[in-house]
Amino acid sequence: MFTGIIESVGILQAITPKGEDISVTVNVGQLDMSDVKLGDSIATNGVCLTVVAMTERTYTADLSLETLKRTGFVDYKVGDKVNLEKAMLPTTRFGGHIVSGHVDAVGELIERHQTGRAIEFWIQLPQTLAKYVVEKGSITVDGISLTVNDIRKNAFKLTIVPHTAAETTMDNFSVGQKVNLEVDVIARYLERLVIGQKEEQPESSVTMDLLAKSGFLN
């Protein structure tokens, strides 16, 4: 589990094919690795990866074909920058929102505008995810917990302050760029709860015709 508060920007140091899968080695930049051990999770551009090998400044993780299909990793290259966050602890200050590290889909940056010192981004997302995105709600973009400031049919707007841009990869975002998206998991649970209640509701045998015959309708 993560919070979407980025701890460091790393660099993809190696991408190694493993049949249909790959493994990646990431230079962690300023990330503190002193408490990381094999088997730990590190969110890498929003994708929860398991550490299978490590040094003081790098870690290696395996990515399955399923992960490649669902995330931007299929197009990543050696030298690309990635947002890093270690799994949260029970004592961690909860500065963002609940992030699972399970990417829902890949979105596309369609607009970028400078507004004062802030940057406004419009990101297009698959229609199937649009229902989970609401104004002033939370969304994860390449692992970053962000607030949605406006929505239109299949797109949402983000307003990024200078600190967020400087501490993440967002300062280098350009139109046409693909990004990993994870919608707010609470919205998904609420949807499932409502659907489950509807499925459990027995179909009523009371019809308008029955009510009329019973004298309830004039």
C-alpha positions as CSV (number, residue, x, y, z in Angstrom):
1,M,0.0,0.0,0.0
2,F,1.2,3.5,-0.9
3,T,0.1,7.1,-0.4
4,G,1.1,8.7,-3.7
5,I,3.7,11.0,-2.1
6,I,6.8,10.6,-4.2
7,E,10.0,10.1,-2.3
8,S,12.5,10.2,-5.1
9,V,12.9,10.3,-8.9
10,G,14.9,7.4,-10.2
11,I,16.3,6.4,-13.6
12,L,15.8,3.1,-15.4
13,Q,19.3,1.7,-15.6
14,A,18.6,-1.6,-17.4
15,I,15.6,-3.4,-19.1
16,T,16.3,-7.1,-19.6
17,P,13.9,-9.3,-21.7
18,K,12.9,-12.5,-20.0
19,G,10.9,-14.3,-22.7
20,E,7.6,-12.5,-22.8
21,D,8.4,-10.8,-19.5
22,I,11.1,-8.3,-18.5
23,S,13.1,-7.3,-15.5
24,V,14.1,-3.7,-14.8
25,T,16.9,-2.3,-12.7
26,V,16.3,1.2,-11.3
27,N,18.9,3.7,-10.0
28,V,17.0,5.1,-7.0
29,G,18.5,8.6,-6.9
30,Q,17.9,10.0,-3.4
31,L,15.7,7.2,-2.1
32,D,16.8,5.9,1.3
33,M,17.4,2.2,0.8
34,S,18.6,1.5,4.3
35,D,15.4,-0.1,5.4
36,V,14.6,-2.0,2.1
37,K,15.0,-5.7,1.9
38,L,14.4,-8.4,-0.7
39,G,10.6,-9.0,-1.2
40,D,9.7,-5.4,-0.3
41,S,7.5,-3.3,-2.6
42,I,8.4,-0.1,-4.3
43,A,6.0,1.8,-6.5
44,T,7.7,2.7,-9.7
45,N,5.7,5.2,-11.8
46,G,2.7,3.9,-9.8
47,V,3.3,0.2,-10.5
48,C,3.9,-1.9,-7.4
49,L,7.1,-3.8,-8.0
50,T,8.7,-6.5,-5.8
51,V,12.4,-6.1,-5.1
52,V,14.2,-9.3,-6.2
53,A,17.8,-8.0,-6.1
54,M,19.4,-4.8,-4.8
55,T,22.5,-2.8,-4.1
56,E,22.9,0.4,-2.1
57,R,21.7,2.5,-5.0
58,T,19.6,0.2,-7.2
59,Y,16.9,-2.4,-7.1
60,T,15.8,-5.0,-9.7
61,A,12.2,-6.2,-10.2
62,D,10.4,-8.5,-12.6
63,L,7.4,-7.4,-14.7
64,S,4.9,-9.9,-16.1
65,L,3.3,-9.7,-19.5
66,E,0.1,-8.7,-17.8
67,T,1.8,-5.7,-16.2
68,L,3.4,-4.7,-19.5
69,K,0.0,-4.8,-21.2
70,R,-1.7,-2.6,-18.5
71,T,1.0,0.0,-17.9
72,G,3.4,2.4,-19.7
73,F,6.3,0.0,-19.1
74,V,5.9,-1.5,-22.5
75,D,7.2,1.7,-24.0
76,Y,9.8,2.7,-21.4
77,K,13.5,3.0,-22.3
78,V,16.8,2.9,-20.5
79,G,17.4,6.4,-19.1
80,D,13.8,7.2,-18.5
81,K,13.0,8.9,-15.2
82,V,10.5,7.2,-12.9
83,N,8.7,8.3,-9.7
84,L,9.5,6.1,-6.6
85,E,7.8,5.5,-3.3
86,K,8.4,2.8,-0.8
87,A,5.5,0.9,0.7
88,M,3.9,2.8,3.6
89,L,4.4,1.9,7.2
90,P,1.7,2.0,9.9
91,T,3.5,5.0,11.3
92,T,3.7,6.9,8.0
93,R,2.1,10.3,7.7
94,F,-0.8,9.9,5.3
95,G,-0.2,12.8,3.0
96,G,-1.9,11.6,-0.2
97,H,-4.6,9.0,-0.5
98,I,-4.9,5.2,-0.6
99,V,-2.9,3.9,-3.5
100,S,-2.6,0.2,-4.3
101,G,0.0,0.3,-7.0
102,H,-2.3,-1.6,-9.3
103,V,-2.6,0.5,-12.5
104,D,-6.1,0.6,-14.0
105,A,-5.1,1.9,-17.5
106,V,-2.8,4.1,-19.5
107,G,-3.9,7.7,-20.1
108,E,-2.6,10.4,-22.5
109,L,-1.6,14.0,-21.8
110,I,-3.5,16.1,-24.3
111,E,-3.0,19.6,-23.1
112,R,-0.3,21.5,-21.1
113,H,-0.7,25.2,-20.1
114,Q,1.3,27.5,-17.8
115,T,-0.9,29.4,-15.5
116,G,1.1,31.7,-13.3
117,R,3.7,29.6,-11.5
118,A,1.5,26.5,-11.8
119,I,1.1,24.1,-14.7
120,E,-2.3,22.8,-15.9
121,F,-2.5,19.4,-17.5
122,W,-5.5,17.8,-19.3
123,I,-5.2,14.0,-19.3
124,Q,-7.5,11.8,-21.4
125,L,-8.5,8.4,-19.9
126,P,-10.5,5.4,-21.2
127,Q,-14.2,5.9,-21.1
128,T,-14.6,2.9,-18.8
129,L,-12.7,4.8,-16.0
130,A,-14.4,8.2,-16.5
131,K,-17.2,7.3,-14.0
132,Y,-14.7,6.9,-11.2
133,V,-13.2,10.4,-11.6
134,V,-14.9,13.4,-9.9
135,E,-14.0,17.0,-9.4
136,K,-11.9,17.5,-6.3
137,G,-11.5,13.8,-6.0
138,S,-8.2,11.9,-6.0
139,I,-6.4,10.1,-8.8
140,T,-2.9,8.6,-9.2
141,V,-0.9,9.6,-12.2
142,D,2.5,7.8,-12.6
143,G,2.4,7.1,-8.9
144,I,1.6,10.7,-7.8
145,S,-1.5,11.4,-5.7
146,L,-3.2,14.3,-7.3
147,T,-6.5,16.3,-7.0
148,V,-8.8,16.5,-10.0
149,N,-9.7,20.2,-10.6
150,D,-12.1,19.8,-13.5
151,I,-13.6,17.1,-15.7
152,R,-15.0,16.8,-19.2
153,K,-16.3,13.7,-21.0
154,N,-13.2,11.5,-21.0
155,A,-10.6,13.8,-19.6
156,F,-9.6,15.5,-16.3
157,K,-7.6,18.6,-15.4
158,L,-4.7,18.8,-12.9
159,T,-3.2,22.0,-11.5
160,I,0.4,21.3,-10.5
161,V,2.3,23.6,-8.1
162,P,6.0,24.2,-8.6
163,H,7.0,21.9,-5.7
164,T,5.2,18.9,-7.1
165,A,6.6,19.5,-10.6
166,A,10.1,19.8,-9.2
167,E,10.0,16.7,-7.0
168,T,8.4,14.4,-9.6
169,T,8.7,13.7,-13.3
170,M,5.8,16.0,-14.1
171,D,8.0,19.0,-15.0
172,N,9.0,17.0,-18.1
173,F,5.5,15.9,-19.1
174,S,4.7,16.8,-22.7
175,V,1.6,16.5,-24.9
176,G,1.2,13.0,-26.3
177,Q,2.9,11.4,-23.3
178,K,1.4,8.2,-21.9
179,V,0.9,8.0,-18.1
180,N,-0.2,5.2,-15.7
181,L,-3.6,5.9,-14.0
182,E,-5.0,4.4,-10.9
183,V,-8.5,5.6,-9.9
184,D,-9.5,6.1,-6.2
185,V,-10.0,2.5,-4.9
186,I,-12.8,3.8,-2.6
187,A,-14.9,4.6,-5.7
188,R,-14.4,1.0,-6.9
189,Y,-15.5,-0.5,-3.6
190,L,-18.6,1.7,-3.5
191,E,-19.5,0.6,-7.0
192,R,-19.2,-3.0,-6.1
193,L,-21.2,-2.5,-2.9
194,V,-24.1,-0.9,-4.8
195,I,-24.0,-3.6,-7.5
196,G,-23.9,-6.4,-4.9
197,Q,-26.9,-4.9,-3.2
198,K,-28.9,-4.8,-6.4
199,E,-27.9,-8.4,-7.3
200,E,-29.1,-9.6,-3.9
201,Q,-32.4,-7.7,-4.1
202,P,-35.2,-10.3,-5.1
203,E,-37.3,-9.5,-8.1
204,S,-40.7,-8.2,-7.0
205,S,-43.8,-10.0,-8.1
206,V,-45.9,-6.9,-7.5
207,T,-46.9,-5.3,-10.9
208,M,-49.1,-2.4,-11.9
209,D,-51.7,-4.8,-13.1
210,L,-51.8,-6.7,-9.8
211,L,-52.2,-3.4,-7.9
212,A,-55.1,-2.4,-10.1
213,K,-56.8,-5.7,-9.7
214,S,-56.4,-5.4,-5.9
215,G,-58.1,-2.0,-5.9
216,F,-55.0,0.1,-5.1
217,L,-55.2,2.0,-8.3
218,N,-58.2,4.0,-9.5
